[in-house]
Amino acid sequence: MIKIAKTEQLCSSKRVPMFNSVKSNKVSEHIIDQIRKAILEGRLKPGDRLPPERELMSTFHVSKATLREALRALEVLGFLEIRKGASGGAFIVEVDLKKARDFFVNFLHFKNLRLGDLSEVRLLLEPYAAERAVSAIRKGELERLKGLIAEGDRMLKQTNLPEELRENEIEFHRIIAGLSGNPILFFILDFIENLLLDSKTVLKPSRVFSGRVQRAHKRIYRALIEGNGEAVRQEMIQHVRQVEKDLLKIERQKAERPSWMEFNEE
């Protein structure tokens, strides 16, 4: 059953408005702020439907165009889903991981990130997450890691390395990060792994690189099976450092390569 939010809420014996009218040259921003605040405070929850347009226009004292501008912005931010039809409306939704990640990517795009920046964060967090995974990992996750390793071996035997191999390499780390049970840690590591995936897509590391990654993943997997937290930690440290070293070498080689060689390879 769909719950339609009220623009007024009972507080003690009085009715307290959920939203206030707005008076500013940035009207839509104030509407966004109020609805977002109501969501973050728990007064609006995923699945709730906002009141009808006419009621919101009356509450905020704004035009239809201004209200729709605010609702579209909230949809882009991931807080709302606008559905059409008789049972449609503006529904509160949980912000998904991809949308949150994309906002961080947009921000960092202008910050001149270096491979060393990614590796520094990985070295701070991934060994800890891997060691913590020892006590949390179950048969299902071990089977998934084993499957990724087997699939990686199969792809390495192909004449041309498929793009899926890069995703495979990253997914191995996502699974381990997810075992931390800490949504903040998982989000940060998932974000970092996706930046690393983007770097691999640009640099196009060789079969030798991927073979080295596979061997490192097998060592980490064996340590997880053995339940050896210290071994898992050390293997992850060694792996992250080796990946950084290899990718930096490829980056330097590409920077030193004459531009006409790049042109002729395409």
SEMIVO-879434 format. One record per residue: residue number from 1; residue in three letters; x, y, z of N, C-alpha, C, O in turn. Coordinates in pm, whole numbers, plus 50000, padded with zeros to 5 digits. Layout:
N
PT     i    aa     npx     npy     npz    capx    capy    capz     cpx     cpy     cpz     opx     opy     opz
PT   NUM   ALA       X       Y       Z       X       Y       Z       X       Y       Z       X       Y       Z
...
This chain:
266
PT     i    aa     npx     npy     npz    capx    capy    capz     cpx     cpy     cpz     opx     opy     opz
PT     1   MET   50085   49879   50000   50000   50000   50000   50088   50124   50000   50179   50136   50081
PT     2   ILE   50060   50216   49909   50139   50338   49897   50101   50437   50005   49984   50465   50027
PT     3   LYS   50201   50490   50070   50179   50591   50173   50202   50728   50112   50309   50756   50060
PT     4   ILE   50100   50815   50119   50112   50952   50068   50146   51043   50185   50073   51050   50283
PT     5   ALA   50257   51111   50173   50303   51199   50280   50208   51316   50297   50150   51366   50200
PT     6   LYS   50193   51360   50419   50112   51477   50450   50203   51600   50457   50317   51591   50504
PT     7   THR   50152   51712   50412   50233   51834   50423   50224   51892   50563   50291   51990   50595
PT     8   GLU   50139   51829   50647   50134   51868   50788   50152   51743   50873   50103   51636   50837
PT     9   GLN   50223   51756   50984   50242   51645   51075   50196   51686   51214   50211   51802   51253
PT    10   LEU   50138   51590   51289   50094   51618   51424   50214   51626   51518   50298   51536   51517
PT    11   CYS   50223   51727   51596   50328   51742   51695   50261   51790   51823   50208   51902   51827
PT    12   SER   50262   51706   51929   50183   51731   52050   50037   51739   52008   49985   51644   51951
PT    13   SER   49971   51851   52035   49830   51865   51999   49812   51959   51881   49699   51991   51844
PT    14   LYS   49924   52003   51821   49915   52101   51713   49961   52039   51582   50038   51944   51582
PT    15   ARG   49914   52094   51472   49959   52052   51340   50077   52139   51300   50068   52261   51294
PT    16   VAL   50190   52073   51273   50312   52144   51235   50339   52117   51088   50351   52001   51049
PT    17   PRO   50350   52220   51004   50376   52198   50862   50509   52126   50840   50609   52157   50904
PT    18   MET   50509   52029   50746   50634   51963   50711   50720   52057   50628   50843   52058   50641
PT    19   PHE   50654   52136   50541   50726   52229   50454   50676   52371   50478   50564   52391   50525
PT    20   ASN   50760   52470   50446   50724   52611   50459   50724   52676   50322   50792   52629   50230
PT    21   SER   50649   52784   50308   50652   52859   50182   50791   52918   50164   50862   52941   50262
PT    22   VAL   50829   52943   50039   50964   52993   50013   50957   53128   49943   50872   53150   49857
PT    23   LYS   51048   53216   49980   51054   53349   49921   51200   53382   49896   51272   53425   49986
PT    24   SER   51244   53362   49773   51384   53387   49740   51400   53383   49590   51313   53333   49519
PT    25   ASN   51513   53436   49541   51540   53427   49399   51593   53288   49362   51615   53258   49245
PT    26   LYS   51614   53203   49464   51654   53063   49442   51548   52973   49503   51577   52888   49588
PT    27   VAL   51427   52992   49458   51312   52924   49517   51326   52773   49508   51305   52702   49606
PT    28   SER   51363   52723   49390   51370   52579   49371   51471   52515   49465   51452   52402   49510
PT    29   GLU   51581   52586   49496   51682   52532   49587   51627   52516   49727   51661   52420   49797
PT    30   HIS   51541   52607   49769   51480   52597   49901   51382   52480   49908   51371   52413   50011
PT    31   ILE   51311   52457   49799   51221   52341   49794   51302   52213   49805   51267   52122   49880
PT    32   ILE   51411   52206   49730   51500   52089   49733   51552   52066   49875   51549   51954   49925
PT    33   ASP   51598   52174   49939   51654   52163   50073   51550   52110   50173   51582   52026   50257
PT    34   GLN   51427   52159   50164   51325   52118   50259   51284   51972   50241   51270   51898   50338
PT    35   ILE   51267   51931   50116   51228   51791   50092   51343   51698   50129   51321   51593   50189
PT    36   ARG   51465   51737   50093   51582   51655   50127   51595   51643   50279   51624   51535   50330
PT    37   LYS   51574   51752   50351   51583   51749   50497   51478   51656   50555   51506   51582   50650
PT    38   ALA   51358   51659   50500   51251   51572   50549   51287   51425   50528   51253   51339   50609
PT    39   ILE   51357   51396   50417   51400   51259   50389   51509   51217   50487   51501   51109   50547
PT    40   LEU   51610   51302   50505   51723   51268   50592   51682   51258   50739   51744   51185   50816
PT    41   GLU   51579   51331   50776   51530   51324   50915   51434   51209   50937   51391   51184   51049
PT    42   GLY   51400   51139   50830   51313   51022   50843   51165   51052   50838   51083   50963   50858
PT    43   ARG   51129   51177   50812   50986   51210   50802   50930   51162   50669   50810   51138   50658
PT    44   LEU   51015   51148   50570   50978   51087   50443   51068   50966   50423   51189   50975   50439
PT    45   LYS   51008   50854   50387   51083   50729   50374   51066   50670   50234   50970   50703   50165
PT    46   PRO   51160   50583   50192   51146   50518   50061   51009   50452   50048   50963   50380   50136
PT    47   GLY   50946   50478   49935   50812   50425   49910   50702   50527   49931   50593   50513   49876
PT    48   ASP   50729   50633   50011   50630   50739   50032   50611   50818   49903   50706   50838   49826
PT    49   ARG   50489   50861   49881   50461   50947   49766   50437   51088   49815   50361   51110   49910
PT    50   LEU   50501   51184   49750   50478   51324   49787   50334   51362   49755   50271   51301   49669
PT    51   PRO   50283   51463   49823   50148   51511   49793   50136   51554   49647   50238   51576   49581
PT    52   PRO   50014   51567   49595   49993   51608   49456   50056   51745   49426   50078   51826   49517
PT    53   GLU   50084   51769   49299   50147   51895   49257   50074   52017   49310   50135   52110   49362
PT    54   ARG   49941   52015   49294   49863   52134   49333   49882   52165   49481   49892   52281   49520
PT    55   GLU   49885   52060   49564   49903   52081   49708   50042   52135   49739   50057   52224   49823
PT    56   LEU   50143   52081   49672   50280   52129   49694   50297   52272   49645   50366   52352   49709
PT    57   MET   50234   52305   49531   50241   52442   49480   50181   52539   49580   50234   52649   49601
PT    58   SER   50071   52498   49642   50004   52583   49742   50089   52596   49868   50099   52704   49927
PT    59   THR   50149   52484   49909   50230   52484   50031   50353   52572   50016   50385   52652   50105
PT    60   PHE   50422   52557   49903   50546   52633   49881   50521   52772   49822   50612   52854   49819
PT    61   HIS   50397   52798   49776   50363   52925   49711   50449   52945   49586   50510   53051   49568
PT    62   VAL   50453   52844   49502   50535   52852   49380   50453   52808   49259   50344   52752   49272
PT    63   SER   50508   52837   49141   50442   52796   49017   50471   52648   48989   50558   52587   49050
PT    64   LYS   50395   52594   48893   50416   52454   48854   50556   52435   48798   50622   52335   48826
PT    65   ALA   50602   52531   48717   50735   52520   48655   50845   52514   48760   50938   52434   48750
PT    66   THR   50834   52600   48863   50936   52602   48969   50934   52472   49049   51039   52417   49080
PT    67   LEU   50814   52424   49081   50803   52299   49156   50863   52184   49077   50939   52103   49131
PT    68   ARG   50829   52177   48949   50880   52067   48868   51032   52074   48852   51099   51971   48844
PT    69   GLU   51086   52194   48848   51231   52210   48841   51296   52149   48965   51398   52080   48956
PT    70   ALA   51236   52175   49082   51290   52122   49208   51277   51969   49212   51370   51901   49255
PT    71   LEU   51164   51917   49169   51143   51772   49173   51235   51700   49076   51284   51591   49106
PT    72   ARG   51259   51762   48960   51353   51701   48864   51494   51697   48923   51567   51599   48904
PT    73   ALA   51532   51803   48994   51664   51807   49057   51676   51698   49163   51781   51633   49174
PT    74   LEU   51571   51678   49241   51573   51573   49343   51578   51434   49279   51635   51341   49337
PT    75   GLU   51520   51421   49161   51526   51295   49089   51669   51269   49042   51718   51156   49050
PT    76   VAL   51735   51372   48992   51874   51359   48949   51963   51323   49067   52056   51243   49053
PT    77   LEU   51936   51381   49184   52014   51351   49304   51990   51210   49355   52067   51158   49436
PT    78   GLY   51882   51147   49307   51854   51009   49345   51754   50994   49457   51730   50882   49503
PT    79   PHE   51694   51104   49504   51599   51097   49615   51457   51065   49570   51377   51012   49647
PT    80   LEU   51425   51096   49445   51289   51079   49395   51285   50996   49268   51383   50990   49193
PT    81   GLU   51172   50934   49246   51143   50870   49118   51009   50926   49072   50908   50910   49140
PT    82   ILE   51008   50991   48955   50884   51049   48902   50817   50945   48814   50872   50904   48711
PT    83   ARG   50698   50902   48854   50624   50801   48778   50502   50865   48713   50436   50951   48772
PT    84   LYS   50474   50822   48592   50360   50877   48517   50239   50786   48531   50250   50673   48579
PT    85   GLY   50126   50837   48487   50004   50757   48488   49916   50786   48607   49948   50869   48691
PT    86   ALA   49802   50715   48612   49702   50739   48716   49756   50712   48855   49718   50780   48951
PT    87   SER   49843   50612   48869   49899   50579   49000   50040   50638   49016   50117   50595   49102
PT    88   GLY   50071   50736   48931   50205   50795   48934   50219   50902   49039   50135   50917   49129
PT    89   GLY   50328   50978   49027   50358   51083   49123   50506   51086   49153   50585   51021   49085
PT    90   ALA   50543   51161   49255   50683   51171   49297   50704   51082   49419   50650   51110   49526
PT    91   PHE   50781   50976   49403   50803   50878   49509   50944   50890   49567   51041   50909   49494
PT    92   ILE   50952   50877   49699   51082   50876   49766   51149   50741   49738   51086   50636   49752
PT    93   VAL   51276   50744   49699   51351   50621   49676   51486   50629   49748   51534   50738   49781
PT    94   GLU   51544   50514   49771   51677   50509   49833   51781   50540   49726   51777   50484   49617
PT    95   VAL   51874   50628   49757   51980   50663   49663   52065   50539   49636   52116   50478   49730
PT    96   ASP   52080   50501   49509   52156   50379   49480   52306   50408   49474   52349   50523   49462
PT    97   LEU   52383   50300   49483   52529   50311   49491   52588   50379   49369   52678   50462   49382
PT    98   LYS   52540   50344   49251   52596   50399   49127   52579   50549   49121   52671   50622   49082
PT    99   LYS   52461   50597   49160   52436   50742   49153   52525   50817   49252   52580   50923   49219
PT   100   ALA   52538   50763   49373   52626   50827   49472   52770   50828   49423   52842   50927   49439
PT   101   ARG   52811   50717   49363   52948   50705   49311   52973   50805   49199   53080   50866   49191
PT   102   ASP   52874   50822   49112   52888   50913   48999   52909   51057   49045   52984   51131   48982
PT   103   PHE   52844   51097   49153   52861   51233   49204   53004   51255   49253   53062   51361   49231
PT   104   PHE   53061   51155   49318   53199   51165   49363   53295   51171   49245   53392   51247   49246
PT   105   VAL   53266   51092   49142   53350   51093   49022   53348   51231   48957   53452   51282   48916
PT   106   ASN   53229   51291   48949   53217   51424   48889   53301   51526   48966   53365   51613   48907
PT   107   PHE   53299   51515   49098   53374   51609   49182   53525   51590   49162   53599   51687   49143
PT   108   LEU   53571   51464   49166   53714   51437   49160   53772   51449   49019   53893   51453   49001
PT   109   HIS   53684   51455   48920   53730   51468   48782   53818   51593   48764   53908   51594   48680
PT   110   PHE   53792   51696   48841   53864   51823   48827   53978   51837   48929   54034   51946   48945
PT   111   LYS   54011   51729   48998   54111   51737   49106   54247   51678   49067   54333   51662   49153
PT   112   ASN   54266   51646   48941   54396   51596   48894   54443   51476   48975   54554   51475   49029
PT   113   LEU   54358   51375   48982   54392   51253   49056   54510   51181   48993   54527   51181   48871
PT   114   ARG   54592   51120   49078   54704   51040   49031   54687   50896   49077   54614   50869   49173
PT   115   LEU   54752   50805   49008   54748   50665   49049   54797   50649   49192   54747   50565   49267
PT   116   GLY   54895   50729   49230   54947   50723   49366   54842   50757   49470   54844   50703   49580
PT   117   ASP   54749   50846   49435   54640   50881   49527   54551   50759   49553   54513   50732   49667
PT   118   LEU   54518   50688   49446   54434   50568   49459   54505   50463   49544   54445   50402   49633
PT   119   SER   54631   50442   49515   54706   50338   49586   54723   50371   49734   54721   50282   49819
PT   120   GLU   54739   50499   49764   54753   50539   49904   54628   50502   49984   54637   50449   50094
PT   121   VAL   54512   50532   49927   54386   50499   49995   54368   50347   50001   54323   50294   50103
PT   122   ARG   54402   50279   49893   54390   50132   49892   54478   50070   50001   54435   49978   50070
PT   123   LEU   54599   50119   50015   54690   50064   50116   54641   50090   50258   54668   50011   50349
PT   124   LEU   54571   50199   50277   54517   50231   50409   54398   50141   50445   54382   50102   50560
PT   125   LEU   54315   50109   50346   54188   50043   50374   54179   49895   50335   54121   49815   50409
PT   126   GLU   54235   49858   50220   54213   49722   50172   54276   49613   50259   54212   49511   50281
PT   127   PRO   54399   49631   50309   54453   49527   50398   54366   49505   50522   54347   49392   50567
PT   128   TYR   54314   49615   50577   54225   49606   50693   54097   49532   50657   54054   49443   50730
PT   129   ALA   54037   49568   50543   53913   49502   50501   53937   49354   50474   53853   49270   50508
PT   130   ALA   54051   49322   50415   54082   49182   50384   54100   49101   50512   54051   48989   50523
PT   131   GLU   54172   49158   50609   54192   49089   50736   54060   49069   50808   54036   48964   50869
PT   132   ARG   53974   49170   50801   53843   49161   50867   53754   49057   50799   53669   48996   50864
PT   133   ALA   53775   49037   50670   53693   48941   50595   53714   48798   50643   53627   48713   50625
PT   134   VAL   53829   48771   50702   53860   48634   50746   53753   48581   50842   53712   48466   50832
PT   135   SER   53709   48666   50934   53610   48623   51034   53467   48630   50982   53375   48577   51045
PT   136   ALA   53446   48695   50868   53310   48713   50818   53278   48626   50697   53161   48602   50667
PT   137   ILE   53381   48580   50627   53357   48511   50500   53289   48376   50523   53318   48305   50618
PT   138   ARG   53197   48343   50431   53123   48218   50437   53142   48142   50307   53207   48190   50214
PT   139   LYS   53085   48023   50302   53102   47937   50186   53059   48006   50057   53124   47991   49954
PT   140   GLY   52949   48081   50064   52898   48149   49944   52998   48247   49885   53019   48250   49764
PT   141   GLU   53060   48328   49972   53157   48426   49923   53284   48358   49873   53343   48401   49774
PT   142   LEU   53326   48250   49941   53444   48176   49896   53420   48117   49757   53510   48115   49673
PT   143   GLU   53298   48068   49735   53264   48012   49603   53266   48119   49496   53308   48095   49383
PT   144   ARG   53220   48239   49531   53221   48349   49434   53363   48389   49399   53395   48413   49282
PT   145   LEU   53449   48397   49500   53590   48431   49474   53657   48323   49390   53732   48354   49297
PT   146   LYS   53629   48198   49423   53685   48086   49347   53638   48090   49202   53716   48064   49110
PT   147   GLY   53510   48124   49182   53455   48134   49047   53520   48245   48966   53546   48229   48847
PT   148   LEU   53547   48359   49032   53613   48470   48963   53755   48432   48921   53800   48468   48812
PT   149   ILE   53824   48360   49008   53960   48317   48975   53958   48221   48857   54040   48232   48765
PT   150   ALA   53865   48126   48860   53855   48029   48750   53819   48098   48619   53873   48064   48514
PT   151   GLU   53728   48195   48627   53689   48269   48507   53805   48353   48455   53824   48366   48334
PT   152   GLY   53884   48409   48547   54001   48487   48507   54103   48400   48436   54161   48441   48335
PT   153   ASP   54126   48280   48488   54219   48186   48422   54172   48154   48280   54251   48148   48186
PT   154   ARG   54041   48134   48267   53985   48102   48135   54005   48218   48037   54043   48196   47922
PT   155   MET   53979   48341   48084   53992   48458   47996   54137   48484   47958   54165   48533   47848
PT   156   LEU   54229   48452   48048   54372   48473   48018   54422   48381   47907   54523   48410   47844
PT   157   LYS   54352   48272   47883   54391   48178   47778   54343   48222   47640   54385   48167   47539
PT   158   GLN   54253   48322   47636   54200   48368   47508   54306   48449   47434   54393   48512   47494
PT   159   THR   54296   48446   47301   54393   48518   47218   54392   48667   47248   54497   48729   47266
PT   160   ASN   54271   48723   47253   54256   48865   47287   54189   48875   47424   54083   48818   47447
PT   161   LEU   54252   48950   47513   54196   48963   47648   54063   49038   47644   54058   49150   47593
PT   162   PRO   53955   48979   47696   53826   49048   47696   53821   49159   47800   53891   49154   47901
PT   163   GLU   53739   49260   47773   53725   49371   47868   53670   49323   48002   53694   49384   48106
PT   164   GLU   53595   49212   47997   53534   49160   48120   53639   49120   48223   53609   49113   48342
PT   165   LEU   53762   49094   48178   53868   49054   48270   53897   49165   48370   53924   49138   48487
PT   166   ARG   53891   49291   48326   53915   49404   48416   53807   49409   48526   53836   49429   48643
PT   167   GLU   53683   49390   48483   53572   49391   48579   53586   49273   48676   53557   49286   48795
PT   168   ASN   53630   49161   48624   53652   49042   48706   53754   49072   48817   53734   49036   48933
PT   169   GLU   53864   49137   48779   53969   49169   48875   53918   49261   48986   53954   49245   49103
PT   170   ILE   53834   49356   48948   53780   49452   49045   53675   49387   49134   53669   49415   49253
PT   171   GLU   53593   49300   49077   53486   49234   49153   53543   49152   49269   53481   49143   49375
PT   172   PHE   53658   49094   49248   53725   49018   49355   53742   49106   49479   53717   49062   49591
PT   173   HIS   53784   49229   49457   53806   49322   49568   53674   49373   49626   53664   49397   49747
PT   174   ARG   53573   49389   49542   53442   49435   49591   53383   49334   49689   53328   49372   49792
PT   175   ILE   53395   49206   49655   53339   49102   49742   53405   49107   49879   53338   49100   49981
PT   176   ILE   53537   49119   49880   53609   49124   50008   53570   49249   50087   53551   49242   50208
PT   177   ALA   53558   49363   50019   53519   49487   50087   53380   49476   50146   53353   49527   50255
PT   178   GLY   53290   49408   50075   53152   49393   50122   53141   49312   50250   53043   49324   50323
PT   179   LEU   53242   49230   50278   53240   49146   50398   53273   49224   50525   53261   49171   50635
PT   180   SER   53316   49349   50509   53350   49430   50626   53229   49458   50713   53242   49479   50834
PT   181   GLY   53109   49458   50651   52988   49490   50726   52974   49638   50755   52882   49681   50824
PT   182   ASN   53067   49717   50702   53067   49862   50725   53029   49931   50594   53109   49932   50501
PT   183   PRO   52909   49988   50585   52865   50048   50458   52952   50165   50413   52963   50189   50293
PT   184   ILE   53012   50239   50506   53100   50351   50469   53227   50297   50406   53271   50345   50301
PT   185   LEU   53288   50198   50471   53409   50137   50418   53384   50075   50282   53465   50089   50190
PT   186   PHE   53271   50006   50269   53239   49943   50141   53221   50048   50031   53269   50030   49920
PT   187   PHE   53151   50157   50062   53128   50261   49962   53260   50321   49915   53282   50339   49795
PT   188   ILE   53348   50353   50011   53477   50414   49974   53558   50319   49887   53613   50360   49785
PT   189   LEU   53565   50192   49927   53644   50096   49850   53581   50067   49714   53652   50052   49615
PT   190   ASP   53449   50059   49709   53383   50038   49581   53411   50155   49486   53435   50136   49367
PT   191   PHE   53409   50275   49542   53438   50394   49464   53582   50392   49411   53607   50420   49294
PT   192   ILE   53676   50358   49499   53818   50352   49461   53840   50244   49356   53915   50265   49261
PT   193   GLU   53776   50129   49373   53793   50020   49276   53740   50060   49138   53796   50020   49036
PT   194   ASN   53635   50139   49136   53581   50183   49007   53673   50285   48940   53685   50286   48817
PT   195   LEU   53739   50369   49019   53838   50459   48962   53956   50380   48907   54012   50414   48803
PT   196   LEU   53992   50274   48978   54101   50188   48931   54062   50119   48801   54144   50103   48710
PT   197   LEU   53935   50077   48793   53886   50015   48670   53895   50113   48553   53932   50075   48443
PT   198   ASP   53861   50238   48578   53872   50341   48473   54018   50358   48429   54046   50374   48311
PT   199   SER   54109   50353   48526   54252   50367   48494   54299   50251   48407   54375   50270   48312
PT   200   LYS   54254   50131   48440   54292   50013   48361   54236   50022   48220   54302   49982   48124
PT   201   THR   54115   50075   48207   54054   50089   48075   54136   50182   47987   54149   50159   47867
PT   202   VAL   54191   50287   48046   54272   50384   47972   54412   50328   47942   54462   50340   47831
PT   203   LEU   54473   50268   48043   54613   50223   48030   54626   50090   47955   54730   50061   47895
PT   204   LYS   54520   50009   47959   54520   49879   47890   54643   49794   47927   54727   49766   47841
PT   205   PRO   54653   49753   48053   54767   49671   48094   54769   49537   48020   54667   49489   47972
PT   206   SER   54886   49478   48014   54908   49359   47932   54862   49230   48001   54815   49230   48114
PT   207   ARG   54878   49121   47927   54849   48987   47979   54939   48955   48099   54896   48888   48193
PT   208   VAL   55063   49002   48093   55156   48979   48203   55102   49042   48332   55107   48980   48439
PT   209   PHE   55049   49164   48321   54990   49232   48436   54875   49150   48494   54869   49127   48615
PT   210   SER   54783   49107   48408   54666   49032   48456   54705   48897   48513   54641   48849   48608
PT   211   GLY   54808   48835   48458   54856   48710   48513   54908   48728   48654   54886   48645   48742
PT   212   ARG   54979   48840   48676   55031   48870   48809   54917   48897   48907   54923   48856   49023
PT   213   VAL   54812   48965   48860   54695   48990   48943   54628   48859   48982   54589   48839   49098
PT   214   GLN   54615   48768   48885   54553   48638   48912   54630   48562   49020   54569   48506   49111
PT   215   ARG   54761   48561   49010   54842   48488   49110   54826   48549   49249   54821   48478   49349
PT   216   ALA   54819   48682   49254   54799   48750   49383   54663   48715   49441   54651   48691   49561
PT   217   HIS   54560   48712   49357   54425   48678   49403   54420   48535   49456   54350   48507   49553
PT   218   LYS   54494   48446   49392   54497   48306   49440   54563   48297   49577   54520   48218   49662
PT   219   ARG   54667   48376   49599   54733   48374   49730   54640   48431   49838   54634   48379   49949
PT   220   ILE   54569   48539   49804   54474   48598   49899   54362   48499   49929   54321   48484   50044
PT   221   TYR   54314   48432   49826   54207   48333   49842   54251   48219   49933   54176   48178   50021
PT   222   ARG   54372   48168   49912   54422   48059   49996   54433   48102   50142   54399   48025   50233
PT   223   ALA   54479   48225   50165   54491   48275   50303   54354   48290   50368   54339   48268   50488
PT   224   LEU   54254   48328   50288   54117   48338   50340   54064   48201   50379   54001   48186   50484
PT   225   ILE   54088   48101   50297   54045   47964   50327   54110   47914   50456   54046   47848   50538
PT   226   GLU   54238   47947   50472   54312   47903   50590   54274   47982   50716   54309   47943   50827
PT   227   GLY   54201   48093   50696   54163   48175   50810   54279   48250   50872   54277   48282   50991
PT   228   ASN   54381   48277   50791   54502   48344   50840   54493   48493   50812   54528   48539   50702
PT   229   GLY   54448   48570   50910   54426   48713   50892   54552   48789   50858   54550   48877   50772
PT   230   GLU   54663   48758   50926   54788   48829   50901   54839   48801   50761   54890   48891   50693
PT   231   ALA   54826   48676   50716   54870   48641   50581   54786   48713   50476   54839   48763   50377
PT   232   VAL   54654   48719   50498   54565   48790   50406   54606   48936   50398   54612   48994   50290
PT   233   ARG   54633   48995   50513   54671   49137   50519   54800   49162   50440   54807   49255   50360
PT   234   GLN   54900   49079   50463   55029   49098   50396   55019   49074   50246   55080   49145   50167
PT   235   GLU   54941   48974   50207   54924   48946   50064   54854   49063   49995   54888   49098   49882
PT   236   MET   54756   49123   50063   54686   49237   50004   54778   49358   49992   54774   49429   49891
PT   237   ILE   54861   49382   50092   54957   49493   50085   55050   49474   49966   55073   49567   49888
PT   238   GLN   55104   49354   49953   55196   49325   49843   55126   49341   49708   55184   49395   49613
PT   239   HIS   55003   49295   49700   54926   49302   49575   54900   49447   49534   54922   49484   49419
PT   240   VAL   54853   49528   49627   54821   49669   49597   54947   49743   49552   54943   49821   49458
PT   241   ARG   55057   49718   49620   55183   49785   49582   55230   49743   49444   55281   49825   49367
PT   242   GLN   55214   49614   49411   55258   49566   49281   55172   49624   49170   55224   49660   49064
PT   243   VAL   55042   49632   49193   54951   49691   49094   54989   49836   49068   54993   49880   48954
PT   244   GLU   55016   49911   49175   55057   50051   49160   55186   50060   49079   55197   50142   48987
PT   245   LYS   55283   49977   49112   55412   49978   49043   55394   49949   48893   55452   50017   48809
PT   246   ASP   55313   49848   48861   55293   49809   48721   55219   49917   48642   55257   49948   48530
PT   247   LEU   55114   49972   48702   55036   50074   48630   55115   50203   48611   55104   50268   48507
PT   248   LEU   55194   50240   48710   55277   50360   48696   55380   50342   48585   55411   50436   48512
PT   249   LYS   55432   50221   48573   55527   50193   48466   55462   50206   48330   55521   50264   48238
PT   250   ILE   55340   50154   48316   55266   50165   48189   55236   50311   48159   55247   50355   48044
PT   251   GLU   55197   50387   48263   55165   50529   48246   55286   50606   48195   55274   50689   48106
PT   252   ARG   55402   50578   48252   55525   50646   48208   55560   50610   48064   55599   50696   47986
PT   253   GLN   55545   50484   48031   55576   50439   47895   55485   50507   47794   55531   50547   47686
PT   254   LYS   55358   50522   47827   55265   50588   47736   55298   50736   47722   55283   50793   47614
PT   255   ALA   55342   50798   47832   55377   50941   47827   55500   50965   47742   55513   51069   47678
PT   256   GLU   55591   50868   47743   55716   50882   47666   55701   50843   47520   55786   50876   47438
PT   257   ARG   55593   50772   47487   55573   50725   47351   55535   50841   47259   55446   50919   47295
PT   258   PRO   55598   50855   47143   55562   50963   47049   55416   50954   47007   55361   50845   46993
PT   259   SER   55353   51069   46987   55211   51073   46954   55180   51002   46822   55071   50947   46807
PT   260   TRP   55277   51002   46724   55249   50938   46596   55237   50787   46611   55171   50721   46531
PT   261   MET   55303   50731   46716   55290   50587   46739   55151   50553   46787   55094   50452   46747
PT   262   GLU   55096   50638   46875   54960   50619   46923   54863   50623   46805   54770   50542   46797
PT   263   PHE   54885   50719   46714   54796   50735   46598   54799   50611   46509   54695   50563   46464
PT   264   ASN   54921   50558   46485   54935   50443   46396   54878   50315   46454   54846   50222   46380
PT   265   GLU   54866   50310   46590   54815   50189   46652   54664   50181   46643   54607   50073   46658
PT   266   GLU   54597   50292   46617   54449   50294   46616   54397   50247   46481   54275   50241   46460
